[in-house]
Amino acid sequence: MRPKVLVSRKVFDEALALLSRSFEVESNQRDVPFTPIQLVKKLQGKSGAIVLLTDTIDDRLLAQCPDLKVVCNVAVGYNNIDVKAATRRGIMICNTPGVLDDTTADFTWTLLLATARRVVESDKFFRSGKWKGWGLMQFTGYDVHHKTLGVVGFGRIGKGVARRAKGFDMRVIYTDVQRVDEATEREYGVMYVDKRTLLRESDFVSLHIPLFPETRHYLSDPEFALMKRTAILVNAARGPIVDEKALVKALRDGKIAGAGLDVYEREPKCERALIAMKQVVLAPHTASASIETRTKMATMAVQNCIAGVNGQRPANIVNPEVLAR
């Protein structure tokens, strides 16, 4: 009998076909997330699972699924999975790093430019039939060229965002838990600063850090108070990095000028006040949503799953210490 694998949400046909060559696959092609109870039931008797960020894989679930060998997240982040609990139970956890870096960097710039130049707001205005002709003061936004971009988190995506800033002749500063070497700073044309300096000096602040307990509400009231009143915040990383209530207050009080958001504290919802704010651009967690990239992500997750179920080392294992058992 072939091993059984669950695919918790709809994925591309190419990825499903690849998985089906090796395993008996149960796939949730309705693309409606399972409830926690449904997910446990579906995972029982399965050797592998391909899941999304909308699936919570905690210790309680893992305890009820003793046959699981590997759980593959179709994402770079894995804050939806209790990795420590999985490791304790000898279950491999995998993610899909690298493949979405450029796509996410592209979308970060999409948010930055759309917010700075009021693209969404002016699009709605035009479509409503309100436009009566050109005017000098209509939809004036903020220049991007020759401004200061602050990159928070100088990993692969942060580097990609900084590289793209060269085309706009921007000054780029960055902060991270660890400074990169001088050769890398020269390559990307960036300068390391501390968090407070970055917030004070940046015209655009772009977030690219993972969600950990210590990065939750990385930006809140004290941080917004440091920023320029003309500054724009961009977040295509993880929603809880930003205190949304504090963000609403900062926008209302004019402490910052705008925000471009792809992620939220309590997805799929956000602070309702943000929806009515014209200076805010909102996207539904689509930074990696190109056909090419999402297909590669799903395929990578499948390859990780095939290796894990077959007792081999997956290419993108998060907790390799389980292999030493």
VENBEL-V39966 format. One record per residue. RES is the residue in one small letter. PSI is psi in degrees with one decimal (NA if undefined). Layout:
RES,PSI
RES,PSI
This chain:
m,135.0
r,147.2
p,151.8
k,140.1
v,142.0
l,134.8
v,112.3
s,-19.9
r,169.3
k,132.5
v,173.7
f,146.7
d,-36.7
e,-40.8
a,-41.4
l,-41.1
a,-40.7
l,-41.7
l,-38.7
s,-18.1
r,-26.3
s,-26.9
f,166.0
e,115.7
v,131.1
e,120.5
s,134.0
n,75.2
q,-3.8
r,-19.2
d,25.3
v,123.2
p,140.7
f,147.9
t,162.4
p,-38.7
i,-43.0
q,-40.8
l,-42.3
v,-46.7
k,-41.8
k,-30.4
l,-15.9
q,129.1
g,0.5
k,140.9
s,-26.6
g,159.8
a,137.5
i,117.3
v,168.0
l,174.8
l,-19.5
t,-8.2
d,125.5
t,116.8
i,93.7
d,-179.9
d,-36.5
r,-42.8
l,-47.8
l,-33.2
a,-25.9
q,1.5
c,69.0
p,-15.6
d,-9.8
l,130.3
k,-32.2
v,139.2
v,123.3
c,114.6
n,129.6
v,69.7
a,163.4
v,-49.0
g,158.4
y,34.9
n,-6.0
n,-2.6
i,133.9
d,90.7
v,-37.9
k,-42.7
a,-40.7
a,-42.8
t,-42.7
r,-31.8
r,4.3
g,25.7
i,127.7
m,139.4
i,132.6
c,154.9
n,-171.5
t,69.1
p,161.1
g,-46.4
v,-25.1
l,6.8
d,-54.0
d,-37.8
t,-41.4
t,-37.7
a,-41.2
d,-46.4
f,-31.0
t,-43.3
w,-32.4
t,-47.5
l,-43.1
l,-49.7
l,-41.1
a,-38.4
t,-46.0
a,-39.5
r,10.7
r,42.0
v,-47.3
v,-43.1
e,-44.9
s,-32.3
d,-46.5
k,-39.3
f,-45.1
f,-47.0
r,-27.2
s,-10.0
g,12.9
k,-18.9
w,126.2
k,4.0
g,168.3
w,143.9
g,143.8
l,-34.1
m,4.3
q,127.7
f,41.9
t,130.0
g,-141.9
y,138.2
d,151.0
v,-39.3
h,141.4
h,13.8
k,-179.7
t,124.0
l,127.4
g,117.1
v,117.7
v,106.6
g,105.9
f,52.9
g,-155.9
r,-44.9
i,-41.6
g,-40.3
k,-40.3
g,-39.2
v,-42.8
a,-40.6
r,-41.0
r,-23.7
a,-21.0
k,-35.7
g,-16.7
f,10.6
d,43.7
m,153.6
r,126.3
v,123.9
i,155.1
y,158.5
t,150.3
d,169.3
v,-23.4
q,132.0
r,140.4
v,169.7
d,161.5
e,-33.6
a,-40.7
t,-39.6
e,-41.6
r,-41.1
e,-42.2
y,-5.9
g,43.3
v,163.2
m,134.2
y,135.8
v,166.4
d,170.2
k,-46.5
r,-42.0
t,-43.5
l,-45.2
l,-36.8
r,-35.0
e,-15.3
s,138.3
d,-27.7
f,129.8
v,120.5
s,125.8
l,131.4
h,46.8
i,151.7
p,165.2
l,112.3
f,166.3
p,-37.6
e,-14.2
t,-3.3
r,131.1
h,42.2
y,-35.4
l,120.5
s,-160.2
d,-48.3
p,-36.2
e,-42.4
f,-30.0
a,-23.4
l,-23.4
m,158.3
k,147.8
r,-18.6
t,6.2
a,151.8
i,132.5
l,136.4
v,127.9
n,108.4
a,28.0
a,-89.3
r,136.9
g,-48.8
p,-4.5
i,-28.0
v,130.0
d,103.6
e,-37.0
k,-41.5
a,-36.0
l,-45.1
v,-46.1
k,-43.0
a,-39.3
l,-42.7
r,-38.8
d,-1.5
g,22.5
k,-28.2
i,163.7
a,-29.0
g,176.3
a,142.2
g,116.0
l,136.0
d,-11.8
v,156.3
y,160.8
e,-43.2
r,67.3
e,142.0
p,16.8
k,161.6
c,173.8
e,124.1
r,-31.0
a,-29.3
l,-34.0
i,-33.7
a,-6.0
m,120.0
k,-25.0
q,11.9
v,131.5
v,127.3
l,127.6
a,149.2
p,61.8
h,57.6
t,19.5
a,-33.2
s,10.5
a,60.8
s,152.7
i,-43.7
e,-47.2
t,-44.6
r,-33.6
t,-43.5
k,-38.9
m,-47.2
a,-41.1
t,-40.4
m,-41.5
a,-40.2
v,-44.5
q,-39.3
n,-42.5
c,-44.1
i,-45.8
a,-46.2
g,-45.0
v,-34.0
n,7.6
g,14.7
q,168.9
r,116.8
p,150.2
a,-27.7
n,52.2
i,133.8
v,-34.0
n,69.5
p,-15.3
e,-21.2
v,-22.5
l,-18.6
a,-6.6
r,NA
